[in-house]
Amino acid sequence: MKTYSKKYRKMGNRAEFFNGEKWVDCGLNFDNLYVIDEHLEIAIGKELESGQIYLIIQGQYDMPYNMCVETKEGAYLFASLNEDGKPKSLSADGKWYMYAVDAKNNVIGDQFATYQDYCGSRPLDYGRVLFNDKMAIDPEGNIIDANKLDRLQEIYDKPTDFFSLKKEDYTDKAFINAATVAAKNGIRKDVENFKSVPQAYAEWVENFCSMVKETIETTYKTLEANPESKTTDAESDAAKKNIENILGGF
């Protein structure tokens, strides 16, 4: 027996809830259990065989989800994933199918347009995928390797660092999508810090976004032709010389 709180425990793989008088079986075999707040009698369970995530309230489990995200603010977001591994939309209006539990552990049943609407746009607000510490989720729903968050933070701090990514980085499309999000939000951060935004900066942003799109498209085509392609030392040296030639003529 493993006790998780005064309200939840596991007997083997069976989760049990104490209803004030006796321990009651929650109805599923759970591989793992996470108690949000024992006073509110809310827990999160990962089903043993399917790996599905369930929100458990007073011992009663809700419908299954593929993913549960814990945010910096102490909220828990539940979602089903589509074929691309992103939170699935409810309908054409783009709303996610998920629950949330807020920082005060109140269950929220309302749907909201995006993860960003709930959690904010900053890389520091990336959510942790519960039961999988190796993964994180960005403000636009890209599920990524948590070890790459520092790299995304660098791009957020300096959006032009996007162009320092190597061909081999592009083999992880979710990461590239997240890097694009980090660059966009880094620019938004810079704009917020301007007292007045010069038109020249707006034009630079337009050119920057065009270059990012072109770089992504070109690199993906290269990888389609040669999946093992990597950025070579010769390519790096040629790029450095090209940059110096440009700067020398500026």
Buried (B, 14 or more C-beta within 10 A) or exposed (E): EEEBBEBBBBEEEBBBBBEEEEBBEBBBBBBBBBBBBBEBBBBBBBBBEEEBBBBBBEBEBBEBBBBBBBBBEEBBBBBBBEEEBBBBBEEEEEBBBBBBBBEEBEBBEEBBEBBBEBBBBBBEBBBBBBBBEEBBBBBBBBBBBBEBBEBBBBBBEEBEBBEEBEBEBBBBBBBBBBBBBBBBBBBBBBEEEEEEEEEEBEEEBEEBBEEBEEBBEEBBEEBEEEEEBEBEEEEEEEEEEEEEEEEEEE
